[in-house]
């Protein structure tokens, strides 16, 4: 077992696995990484609002790394990796319990956009208008973003004002009302993360969520080389949007020590 100290070492040890490299966060202060054979474990504090222990490799070696990392970093870290690997780790390490399944999705290139037909819509003020293009929002829009998230996606990990939630994009209607948002949050140098996606209930079904996600993902790919996101498996509508954009789905799971 050895501790890795550079992003280049993490890339080499993981085969440039986007989930592992994202968790390493450019080896910012507080991140620690260990490798053993083909196994890698990245302890990443407050990565998308969780102390995450991202793992890959052979289950037996991963179990040893998980136990070592938890002893070094503390019980708040939650092992995260491919679903079958985490299930095997939990089977081999009875002190752990399965916390849940979801999906990690990533891409280096977006699919071509579908033809959009922009149509008038009644805004929250009762004024007919047309949705505009997605664009980056000013910092002064934070209260609007927070209000939209509270109504349309109250479980969002990304909210305005959190550390490393870098910027927000949005789509407004003709009256200026904010209809859809998405964030660049917890991005790593070579993996940008899309988060905080929400569309007002009255504006759903018009492709606005896809529009703002395409805008943010395109910017992430241009800046970081690839984009990724996390999505709940039950949210089939969101998964469908991301697949249309060109994101590939990877089933993952998380585990942890009992509370």
C-alpha positions as CSV (number, residue, x, y, z in Angstrom):
1,X,0.0,0.0,0.0
2,X,1.3,3.4,-0.9
3,X,0.0,7.0,-0.5
4,X,-0.2,9.0,-3.7
5,X,0.6,12.7,-3.6
6,X,0.0,14.1,-7.1
7,X,-2.8,14.2,-9.5
8,X,-0.6,12.6,-12.1
9,X,-0.1,9.6,-9.8
10,X,-3.9,9.3,-9.3
11,X,-4.5,9.4,-13.1
12,X,-1.9,6.7,-13.7
13,X,-3.1,4.5,-10.8
14,X,-6.8,4.7,-11.8
15,X,-6.4,4.6,-15.6
16,X,-7.8,8.2,-15.7
17,X,-11.1,7.1,-14.2
18,X,-13.3,10.2,-14.3
19,X,-15.0,9.5,-11.0
20,X,-11.7,8.9,-9.2
21,X,-10.0,11.9,-10.8
22,X,-13.0,14.1,-10.0
23,X,-12.8,13.0,-6.3
24,X,-9.1,13.9,-6.2
25,X,-10.1,17.5,-6.9
26,X,-6.7,18.4,-8.2
27,X,-5.2,17.2,-4.9
28,X,-6.5,20.2,-3.1
29,X,-5.7,20.5,0.7
30,X,-7.4,17.7,2.7
31,X,-7.6,15.1,-0.1
32,X,-5.7,11.9,0.5
33,X,-5.2,9.0,-1.9
34,X,-3.9,5.4,-1.4
35,X,-3.2,2.7,-3.9
36,X,-2.6,-1.0,-3.6
37,X,-2.1,-3.2,-6.7
38,X,-5.0,-2.2,-9.1
39,X,-7.0,-0.6,-6.2
40,X,-7.3,3.1,-5.5
41,X,-9.1,5.0,-2.7
42,X,-9.6,8.8,-2.7
43,X,-10.7,10.4,0.5
44,X,-12.2,13.7,-0.6
45,X,-13.7,16.0,2.1
46,X,-16.9,17.9,1.3
47,X,-17.0,16.7,-2.3
48,X,-20.5,17.6,-3.4
49,X,-21.4,18.0,0.3
50,X,-20.2,14.6,1.5
51,X,-16.9,13.2,2.8
52,X,-16.5,10.8,0.0
53,X,-14.2,7.8,-0.3
54,X,-14.2,7.0,-4.0
55,X,-12.8,3.5,-4.8
56,X,-12.0,1.3,-7.7
57,X,-10.2,-2.0,-8.2
58,X,-10.3,-5.6,-7.0
59,X,-12.7,-5.9,-4.0
60,X,-10.2,-7.6,-1.7
61,X,-7.7,-4.9,-2.1
62,X,-10.4,-2.2,-2.0
63,X,-11.6,-3.5,1.4
64,X,-8.0,-3.1,2.8
65,X,-7.8,0.4,1.4
66,X,-11.2,1.4,2.8
67,X,-10.4,0.2,6.3
68,X,-7.1,2.0,6.2
69,X,-8.7,5.2,4.9
70,X,-11.4,5.2,7.5
71,X,-8.8,4.7,10.2
72,X,-6.8,7.6,8.8
73,X,-9.6,10.0,8.0
74,X,-12.6,9.1,10.2
75,X,-16.0,7.5,10.0
76,X,-17.7,10.3,8.1
77,X,-16.2,9.1,4.8
78,X,-18.6,7.0,2.6
79,X,-17.1,4.5,0.2
80,X,-18.4,5.2,-3.4
81,X,-17.7,3.3,-6.6
82,X,-19.2,1.0,-9.2
83,X,-22.3,-0.6,-7.8
84,X,-21.1,-4.2,-7.9
85,X,-17.8,-3.3,-6.3
86,X,-19.4,-1.6,-3.4
87,X,-21.8,-4.5,-2.9
88,X,-18.8,-6.9,-2.7
89,X,-17.0,-4.5,-0.4
90,X,-20.0,-4.5,2.0
91,X,-20.2,-8.3,1.8
92,X,-16.6,-8.6,2.8
93,X,-16.6,-5.8,5.4
94,X,-19.5,-6.4,7.8
95,X,-18.8,-3.2,9.6
96,X,-20.1,-1.3,6.5
97,X,-23.7,-1.0,5.3
98,X,-25.0,-0.2,1.9
99,X,-26.3,3.4,1.8
100,X,-27.9,3.5,-1.7
101,X,-27.6,3.3,-5.4
102,X,-27.5,6.1,-8.0
103,X,-25.7,7.0,-11.2
104,X,-22.6,8.8,-12.3
105,X,-22.7,10.1,-15.8
106,X,-20.0,11.6,-17.9
107,X,-19.0,12.8,-21.4
108,X,-16.2,14.4,-23.3
109,X,-18.5,15.4,-26.2
110,X,-22.1,16.5,-26.3
111,X,-24.6,15.0,-28.8
112,X,-25.9,17.4,-31.4
113,X,-28.8,19.6,-30.2
114,X,-32.3,18.7,-31.2
115,X,-34.2,21.3,-33.2
116,X,-36.0,23.6,-30.8
117,X,-39.1,25.5,-31.5
118,X,-39.4,28.5,-29.2
119,X,-43.0,29.4,-28.4
120,X,-44.7,32.1,-26.3
121,X,-45.4,31.2,-22.7
122,X,-47.3,32.8,-19.9
123,X,-44.9,34.0,-17.2
124,X,-45.3,34.1,-13.5
125,X,-46.4,37.7,-13.9
126,X,-49.1,36.8,-16.4
127,X,-47.1,38.4,-19.3
128,X,-46.7,36.5,-22.5
129,X,-43.0,36.1,-23.4
130,X,-40.4,33.9,-25.0
131,X,-37.7,32.0,-23.2
132,X,-34.2,33.3,-24.0
133,X,-31.0,31.4,-24.4
134,X,-29.2,30.0,-21.4
135,X,-26.5,32.3,-20.0
136,X,-24.4,32.8,-16.9
137,X,-26.2,34.6,-14.1
138,X,-24.9,37.5,-12.1
139,X,-24.1,36.9,-8.4
140,X,-27.0,39.2,-7.6
141,X,-29.3,36.5,-9.0
142,X,-28.5,34.2,-6.0
143,X,-31.8,34.8,-4.2
144,X,-33.8,34.0,-7.4
145,X,-31.8,30.8,-7.8
146,X,-32.3,29.8,-4.2
147,X,-36.1,30.4,-4.5
148,X,-36.3,28.3,-7.7
149,X,-34.3,25.4,-6.1
150,X,-36.5,25.5,-3.0
151,X,-39.6,25.1,-5.1
152,X,-38.4,22.8,-7.9
153,X,-35.5,20.8,-6.5
154,X,-35.4,21.2,-2.7
155,X,-32.9,18.3,-2.3
156,X,-30.3,19.9,-4.5
157,X,-26.8,19.5,-3.1
158,X,-25.7,22.7,-4.9
159,X,-27.2,25.9,-3.6
160,X,-25.9,29.5,-3.9
161,X,-23.2,30.5,-1.4
162,X,-21.7,27.1,-0.8
163,X,-17.9,26.8,-1.1
164,X,-16.8,25.5,-4.5
165,X,-20.3,26.1,-6.0
166,X,-18.6,28.3,-8.6
167,X,-21.3,29.8,-10.8
168,X,-24.9,29.4,-12.0
169,X,-26.5,29.5,-15.4
170,X,-30.2,30.1,-16.2
171,X,-32.9,30.6,-18.7
172,X,-35.3,33.5,-18.3
173,X,-38.6,34.3,-20.0
174,X,-39.5,37.5,-21.8
175,X,-40.5,39.2,-18.6
176,X,-37.2,38.3,-16.9
177,X,-38.5,35.5,-14.6
178,X,-36.0,32.7,-14.0
179,X,-37.3,29.4,-15.3
180,X,-34.4,27.0,-15.2
181,X,-31.0,26.8,-13.6
182,X,-27.9,24.6,-13.4
183,X,-24.5,25.1,-11.7
184,X,-20.8,24.5,-12.2
185,X,-20.0,23.1,-8.7
186,X,-17.2,21.1,-7.1
187,X,-15.4,20.8,-10.5
188,X,-11.9,19.3,-10.7
189,X,-9.2,20.4,-13.0
190,X,-9.9,17.7,-15.6
191,X,-13.6,16.9,-14.7
192,X,-16.2,19.6,-14.5
193,X,-19.3,18.8,-12.5
194,X,-22.8,19.8,-13.4
195,X,-25.2,20.2,-10.5
196,X,-28.1,22.1,-9.1
197,X,-30.4,21.5,-12.0
198,X,-34.0,22.8,-11.6
199,X,-36.9,23.9,-13.8
200,X,-39.9,25.8,-12.6
201,X,-43.0,23.5,-12.5
202,X,-44.9,25.8,-14.8
203,X,-42.1,25.7,-17.4
204,X,-41.5,22.0,-17.6
205,X,-41.9,20.1,-20.9
206,X,-40.4,22.8,-23.0
207,X,-36.8,21.7,-23.0
208,X,-35.5,24.4,-20.8
209,X,-33.7,22.1,-18.4
210,X,-31.9,20.5,-21.3
211,X,-31.1,23.9,-22.7
212,X,-29.4,25.1,-19.5
213,X,-27.6,21.8,-19.0
214,X,-26.2,21.8,-22.5
215,X,-24.9,25.4,-21.9
216,X,-23.2,24.5,-18.6
217,X,-21.9,21.1,-19.9
218,X,-20.5,22.7,-23.0
219,X,-18.6,25.2,-20.8
220,X,-17.3,22.5,-18.5
221,X,-16.0,20.4,-21.4
222,X,-14.3,23.5,-23.0
223,X,-12.6,24.3,-19.7
224,X,-12.0,20.9,-18.1
225,X,-12.0,18.4,-21.0
226,X,-15.0,16.5,-19.8
227,X,-18.2,16.9,-17.8
228,X,-19.9,14.7,-15.3
229,X,-22.9,14.7,-12.9
230,X,-24.7,12.6,-10.3
231,X,-28.3,11.6,-10.7
232,X,-30.8,9.5,-8.7
233,X,-31.8,6.3,-10.5
234,X,-35.5,7.0,-9.9
235,X,-35.3,10.3,-11.8
236,X,-35.9,8.8,-15.2
237,X,-36.8,12.2,-16.8
238,X,-33.4,13.7,-15.7
239,X,-31.5,10.6,-16.9
240,X,-33.2,10.9,-20.3
241,X,-32.2,14.5,-20.6
242,X,-28.6,13.7,-19.8
243,X,-28.5,10.8,-22.2
244,X,-29.9,13.0,-25.0
245,X,-27.0,15.4,-24.2
246,X,-24.5,12.6,-24.7
247,X,-23.7,11.6,-21.1
248,X,-23.0,7.9,-20.5
249,X,-24.5,6.3,-17.5
250,X,-22.5,4.4,-14.9
251,X,-24.3,2.7,-12.0
252,X,-22.7,3.4,-8.7
253,X,-23.4,2.8,-5.0
254,X,-22.3,4.3,-1.7
255,X,-21.7,2.6,1.7
256,X,-20.8,3.8,5.1
257,X,-20.4,2.9,8.8
258,X,-23.7,2.7,10.7
259,X,-24.6,6.0,12.4
